[in-house]
Amino acid sequence: MRILAAMSGGVDSAVAAARAVEAGHDVVGVHLALSRAGGTLRTGSRGCCTIEDALDARRAADLLGIPFYVWDFSERFRDDVIADFVSEYQAGRTPNPCMRCNEKIKFAALLERAIELGFDAVCTGHYATLVPTESGLELHRAADNAKDQSYVLGVLTAEQLAHTYFPLGTTPSKAVVRAEAEARGLSVAQKPDSHDICFIPDGDTRGWLAEKVGTATGEIVDRTGAVVGSHEGAHAFTVGQRRGLKLGVPASDGKPRFVLEVRPVSNTVVVGPKEALATREIAGARFSWAGAAPIDSDFRCDVQIRAHAEPVAAHAFVEPDGVRVVPDEPLDGVAPGQTAVLYIDTRVLGQFTIDRTVSAVPVGA
């Protein structure tokens, strides 16, 4: 196949490209410039997509003997990922920028251009596996559960899966990938993984959002509506948050309180006991299937609401206004804006953006 290898400058994408070359494919490397004002240095595991990362990707491509290009996707990234991140927080939701980047950039904008240029597939260093079936490719978890990235790939459609290539999916551990990179002479063999939002490399999401949307004093209330504190912008809070609340009125039982709800229209934050974070039902109108759609409108599955959360057994219902999921056990700290990915065993069935939740603990209980 003609393969376009997306090379971030990290060890995973470098080894993925190397395996594609070794498998006999015609490979071209490309690094995505997602910011026109990228930093020139990377500190440890903070940040990515820097000039340093582009140079690391180029060195890896040179070692592999493949052509290499840098494509400027900064405007698309700004409009589809960063702007979406800000608007979601302003709407009181908790977005996942990695999901949006996969959906809008790596497997939409990049894949579209790759196909236009005659490539058969885009290769990335994601840890996930593709399983061919009579009805098309299925997306499954990686062999290494600790590194599995199928959750953030849950937004991919059947058409996109047909043009993807994940060489690392069957690798038993990240240690094997690093050892392989070392043996191949790749300079990124021991480079740290990036764990932060790439466009907020210092990790200060609250400060970054304050610069983008400003501050506005509002009330912090408990579940009965009683005012227990104030804040400088509801966008700085997310469901499940405990630290940084600075409440002026202590709870009657003396226990910590957590953010239960963010109401952007009234600029209000609702807090309450940890037990009130339990959620007995979630639903969302924006959904997609990763491969063939389910045959039945209601079915058993597992639901996962964060990249590294444990999957929970559940019952899913496909309804006229979206997908509704009732977990066997209450989910903890679910926030609108999060992505719920549905699995059947190791297979990713599909995903939806959560926009409705039902608490397992009624007010006053």
JOLIN-V560994 format. One record per residue. RES is the residue in one small letter. PHI is phi in whole degrees, 0 to 359 (999 if undefined). Layout:
RES&PHI, RES&PHI
This chain:
m&999, r&272, i&245, l&260, a&267, a&283, m&246, s&281, g&104, g&261, v&289, d&296, s&291, a&293, v&290, a&300, a&297, a&298, r&292, a&295, v&296, e&297, a&283, g&95, h&282, d&273, v&248, v&235, g&267, v&218, h&250, l&267, a&275, l&261, s&215, r&276, a&232, g&295, g&294, t&268, l&228, r&243, t&253, g&57, s&262, r&269, g&80, c&199, c&59, t&269, i&300, e&300, d&296, a&299, l&293, d&297, a&296, r&296, r&298, a&295, a&296, d&299, l&296, l&280, g&73, i&244, p&299, f&218, y&223, v&247, w&252, d&275, f&247, s&297, e&293, r&296, f&295, r&299, d&284, d&266, v&245, i&292, a&297, d&296, f&301, v&294, s&294, e&295, y&296, q&297, a&272, g&82, r&249, t&247, p&278, n&242, p&296, c&293, m&297, r&294, c&295, n&296, e&291, k&262, i&253, k&293, f&243, a&230, a&300, l&294, l&296, e&300, r&293, a&300, i&294, e&300, l&271, g&94, f&280, d&272, a&201, v&256, c&256, t&228, g&267, h&292, y&267, a&196, t&235, l&247, v&244, p&287, t&223, e&297, s&263, g&120, l&283, e&248, l&266, h&233, r&298, a&283, a&296, d&268, n&298, a&292, k&253, d&308, q&240, s&297, y&301, v&284, l&258, g&298, v&280, l&287, t&264, a&300, e&296, q&290, l&299, a&293, h&236, t&238, y&213, f&241, p&293, l&268, g&303, t&265, t&289, p&291, s&197, k&295, a&301, v&294, v&295, r&296, a&296, e&295, a&298, e&297, a&295, r&278, g&82, l&283, s&293, v&268, a&307, q&249, k&294, p&295, d&286, s&271, h&243, d&251, i&296, c&298, f&268, i&231, p&296, d&276, g&79, d&269, t&296, r&298, g&295, w&296, l&294, a&299, e&293, k&280, v&242, g&80, t&238, a&205, t&295, g&215, e&262, i&253, v&236, d&270, r&292, t&271, g&99, a&288, v&285, v&237, g&175, s&220, h&214, e&246, g&155, a&297, h&298, a&277, f&244, t&221, v&303, g&94, q&291, r&243, r&279, g&79, l&281, k&52, l&283, g&273, v&240, p&290, a&292, s&298, d&267, g&77, k&273, p&298, r&243, f&234, v&289, l&256, e&201, v&240, r&246, p&293, v&298, s&265, n&55, t&242, v&244, v&257, v&238, g&184, p&289, k&303, e&299, a&287, l&283, a&295, t&239, r&261, e&202, i&227, a&204, g&200, a&271, r&270, f&219, s&207, w&250, a&269, g&110, a&296, a&288, p&297, i&287, d&267, s&276, d&220, f&200, r&277, c&196, d&249, v&239, q&232, i&248, r&218, a&300, h&242, a&280, e&284, p&292, v&238, a&298, a&203, h&243, a&250, f&229, v&268, e&241, p&304, d&258, g&135, v&243, r&239, v&231, v&245, p&286, d&294, e&236, p&304, l&277, d&253, g&64, v&279, a&241, p&305, g&103, q&290, t&257, a&259, v&253, l&260, y&236, i&238, d&60, t&266, r&277, v&279, l&274, g&171, q&206, f&211, t&274, i&289, d&234, r&221, t&226, v&235, s&290, a&275, v&238, p&298, v&301, g&93, a&285
